[in-house]
Amino acid sequence: MFPTKGYKVYKQHWEDQASFMDKQPWDKDKILKLTVATDFDDNLKELQFSNHSLKKENSKLTVRLKVPYNYHELDDFELKSLELLGIQKNWLTDISLDSTHCSHR
């Protein structure tokens, strides 16, 4: 059965949107950064994040994800992302769009 939430669903959704518009799917300069309360560590495991995306820093869990090229044009991009990922808003201590320093594309 195909998963209905998690990293793979997030990635596939935005790649499908970009291919429909004949665009590259990912913005090269921004990432979505989610800081998750450690109480929800077990909840994140089932969402299949890679070790590259999920880090434990200063006793907090941080998820860093690529964002679609047109994230700034989308209404409620952050909320849609949380929905696709299966992350509840109450799990978060912070959500931001940051400049990327990542060389993985």
Sequence and secondary structure as in RCSB ss.txt:
>XXXX:A:sequence
MFPTKGYKVYKQHWEDQASFMDKQPWDKDKILKLTVATDFDDNLKELQFSNHSLKKENSKLTVRLKVPYNYHELD
DFELKSLELLGIQKNWLTDISLDSTHCSHR
>XXXX:A:secstr
   SSSHHHHHHHHHHHHHHTTS SEEEEEEEEEEE GGGHHHHHTT   TTTEEEETTEEEEEEEEETTGGGST
THHHHHHHHHT  GGGEEEEEEEE      
